[in-house]
Amino acid sequence: MIRSELVQRIADENPHLFQRDVERIVSTIFEEIIDAMARGDRVELRGFGAFSVKKRDARIGRNPRTGDAVQVDEKHVPFFKTGKLLRDRLNED
């Protein structure tokens, strides 16, 4: 599902809301998650999962084409851990 499909589904299920309002709501939610993660905060959506930021230390990597050693800088990467409800739903028999 892509963002526009999410907006459309929410708008379809809530006919009392205008589509432009639903787009604004979805954008606001995503922006708040991004802003919180940029501050280093953890974002938990109960039953769905938790977004956090992990730090990867600087290291020496290898260029796969030449095999030469390459310095890889420290970086921060997004991390998502699924919630129990989502995990259980995905593994239903």
N, C-alpha and C positions, 0 to 999 in steps of 0.2 A: 504494500500500500504506500502510495506517495502522498505528500502533503495535501495536494488538491483533492485527492480521493477522500482523505480524512475530513477535510472541510465539507465536502459534498455530503458525506454520510451523516455528519453531525447536523448539517442544515436539513437534510431529508427527515431525520428523526425528531427534529425540533422545528416544525413549520412556523411557530410563532416568532422565530428569530430570522432576521435578514441574513443573507449569505455574507454580506460585507461585515456584519457584526461577528459572525462565526469566524471569518478569516482573521479579524482583529484579535479575537479571543485566542485562537490557536497560535498566532504570531506572538502574542504576549506571553503565553505559557512557554513557548520555545525560547524566547529571549530571556525570560527569567531563569530558566534552566542554564542557558549559556552563561549569563552574568554570574550566577552562583558558582558555577564550575570555574569561571575565570578568576574568581576571588579565592578559589581553593576549597569552597564549601562542598559538602556532599548533599545530593538531592535524592530524597527517598520518596517513592510513590508506592504506598503500601499495597501489597498484593501483586505489583507489577515488577518493581525492582529498584535498584539504587544506582545513580550515576555518581562517579567520583573521578578524581584526577590522580594518576600515578606518575611518579617521577622516575625517569630512566636516566641513570648516571652516564656520564661521558665514558666512552670506551674506544678501543681500537677495533675497527671492522676491516673487512676485506672487500676489495673491488672484485665482483664475481667474474668480470671479463679478463682482467689482467692479473688478479691475485695479489696486487699491491696492498699494503696496509694503508688504511684511511682513518683519520681521526673523526669520530662521530661525537658531536656535541651533546651535552645534557639536554633533555627535553621532557616536556610534560605531555602525557597522552590521556585521552578520555578512557574510562573503564566503566563497564556496565555489569552489574551482578543481578541476575534474575531473582525475583521474589518467589516465595514458596508457592503461592497460588498459580503464578504463571508456569513454573516448573511442573507442578502437578497437572495442570491443564494440558501442557504439551505432551505429557507422558501417560495420558489416559489410554486405557486399552479398549 
